């Protein structure tokens, strides 16, 4: 099947979720992998680094429409490289990402990339990035939300401890922005947030399913099961879930009236405080 922007965006999301869930050892199905391929001896899965290299190649083949997805692959490879202490490789991929339209100056102020701030090659590629005030507003929101998602998941998992009911609920999350960005680089960070939401929702859901399954088993074998408390726990959980949903919806991104849409250089390197 031919690659499309949507299919490659979904692939980037899949790779990021795997990386967040399983770390550096994460593996994902190979592009176009099938049971038949595995049966015939072809590798049924690839590591995430190979996956991102594949995204770069496939997105580049799409031409101008795929440039931002090539940038997404390069920036992920650049972040992976700096984590492995491969400074030259990191700068190479980040430079390629910027050349392909990457302009998330917030990411370049996050802790993993701060060690590069004194590298003149990094400073030079950072100075080439351009952003609008409206897009910068959204980038700040996206990164702040990426910090809030794991906090929400952790609170939900703690709140669910000891519940006797068997209900399971999705972790409510803030909706992704739907505005038309001024620069395609913003779309990359939207995928980053979407992947973060998916990974932590799955983690919270897995924990909740384990609790629910355990309660179901106990209810079947233990005559002392407290059905009254289980019912009350279910009501309390529904009320808490409604509160979480309202809180998540209240965090939805709202465009700032009058935010500029003219491309200007990113704020000076080191001048941005990454959202805590």
N, C-alpha and C positions, 0 to 999 in steps of 0.2 A: 504494500500500500504506500502511495506517495506521501512524503512528509508535507505537513502544513504548519502554519504558525500555531494553530491550536494544538496540534498533536505534539509539537516540540515544547510548547509551554507546559503541557501536561507532563511531558517527560522530565522537564526541569523540576517541576513540583514533586514528582515521584522520587527523583534523586535526592532532593533536599529533605523530604520526609524520612527517607531511609537513613540519611546521614544524621539527622536529629534523633532518630529512634535507636540506631545501632552503632553510631559512631564511625570511626575510621575503618572498621571491619565490615561495614555494611555492603551488602550485595543486592542487586536488583535483577529482574529478568532482562536478558539481553534484548536489544531493540528487535522486535519481530520474532522473539523466542516463542517456541511452541513445544508441546510434548513430543511431537514427531522429531523435531530437531534434537531434543535431548536424547531421545531413543536412538537416533542415528549417530550420536557421539559428539554433536556440536555443543559447545559450552552453554548450559541453560541459564547462566547468570554471569554478571560482570560486576566488578567493584565500581564504586561511585566515581573514582577518578577516571577510569576508562569511559564510564557513562558520560561524564561532562566533556571529555575530549570528543566523543561521538556527537554530542549535541553541537559543539562548535563546528564540526565538519558539516553536519547536516544543515544547520542554520545558515552557514556561509553559502551552501549550495542553493538556498532559497533566494539569494540575492538581497536587494535592499530591504524587503519585508522581513527578512530573518536576521538583520544585523543586530537588533537589540537582544535576540535570543543567543546569538554568538557571544555578545557581551556578557550575558548572564552566565554562560558556560565559562568564559575566561575569568570572570571575577570569582566564581566559586573555586576554580583551579588556583587562582592567586591566593585566596584565603587559606586553602588547603596547604599550599606550598609554604606559606609563612609559618603555619602551625608545625610543619616538619623541619623548620629551620632552613628552608631553601630560598634564601633572599633573592637571588638572581632570577629564579623561576617565578617567584611571586611578582617581582617588578615586571617581568616580561608579560605575564598574563594580565596584570592590572593595566599595563600600558595598552595592550591589545583591546581590553575591555573599553577603555576610554576612547580609543580610536573608533570603536564600533558604536559609540553613543552613550556609554555608561556615565552617569553624572550624579550618583548618590554620594554626595559629600558627607552625609551622616555616617555611612558605613566606614568611610576613611578616617573617622574619628572614634570608631569603636575600639575597644581594648586590643583585639587581635592585631590590628593594623597600626597601632600607635608606635611600635618599634621601628616602623619604616619612616617616620616623620623626619628624621635627620638625614635620610638618604637623598642626595640631590636628584637622582633619577625619579624617585617617588614624588618629590616636590615639583619637578618639572611636569610630570604627567597630571598631577593634581591641578596645576595652574592652567591646564588646557580645558578643564571641565567648565561647562556653562549650565546655568539653571535659572529658572524664573522664581520669583517670590512665591507665586501660587504653588508651584511644584515643591519648593522647599518647605512650605507649610505642611503639605501632605507627607513628605518624607519624614519630617519630625514626628508627625502623628503615627505613621507606620512603624517607626522604630520604637516609639514609646509603647505602642500596642504590643510589639514583640516582647517587651519586658513584662507587660501585664498578663499575657496569656499563661505563662508558666506559674505565675502567682495564683491566678484564678484556679488553675488545675490542681495545684497543691492544696489550696483551701477546700476545694470540692472533695478531694480524696480524704482529707482529714475530717471534714463534716460528715462523710458517709461512714466513717468507722463506727462499728457498734450498732448500725441500723439493722433491725430484724425483718424489715419488709423485703420483698423480692423485686421491687420495681427498679428500673434502670432508666436514666435520662441522659440525653446528650448535654455536654457542657456548653452553655450559652456563650456566644462569642460576638464581638462587635462586627457589624457588616463591613465588607471591604468598600472603599470609596468607588463611586461610579462616574465621577467627573471625567471629562476628556482631558488627559494630562497635556501639558504643553510640550513635553519631551518624552520620548518612548522609554527612557531610562527608568522612569517612575514605575513602569509596568513590571520591571524586574523586582523591585522591592515589594510590590504587591504580591508577587509569587512567593517571595521570602516569608511574608506575613501569613499567606494562605497555608504554606507548608508548616509553619510554626503552629498555626491553629489546628491543622490536621493531626500533627504528631502528638500534641498534648491532649487533644480531644480523644484520640485513640488510647493514650496512656490512662487517662481518667476513666474511660469507658471500660478498659480491660480490668482495672481494679474494681470497678462497680459490678461488672459481670461476675467476677470471682466471689464478691460478697453475696450477690444475689444467688448464685449457684449453691454456695455453702448454706445459705438460709433455706433454700428449697430442699436440699438434702436433709437438713436437720428437721425441717417440718414434716418430712415423710417418715422419719425414724424415731422421733422423740415426742412422746405424748405430752411432755411438759411444755411444749412450744407455746410461747406467749402470743397468741393471735391478736389479742387486744392491743398489746404494745406494738406489734408489727403494723397494725392498721394505723395507729397514731403516728408511727415513724413514717409511714407512707404519706400521710397528710402533711406532716412537717416537711418532708422532703419536697413535696409538690409546692408548698409555699416558698421554701427556700429557692427552689429552681425558678419560680416566677420572679423572685427578687433578683436573682442573678441575671435573668433575661432582661429585665428592665434596666439594670445597671449596665449591661453590655450594650443595649440599644442606645442608652444615654451617652455612651462614649463614641457614637458614630461620628465620623469626620464631617465637619461643617466648614465649607469654604469661607475664608475671611473676605468680607466685602472690600473691594478695592485692591485686592492682592495683585501685584504686578504680573504681567505675562510677557515681559520683555526679557530676552536672554541676557544675563550678566554673569561675570565670573563668580564662582563659588566663594563663600566667605573665606578669608585667609586661613590657611592650614594652622590648626591649633586654636582657632577662635571659637570653635563649636564645642559645647559641652554635651556629651552623649547622654540621652535620657537615662536616668537611673531607675 
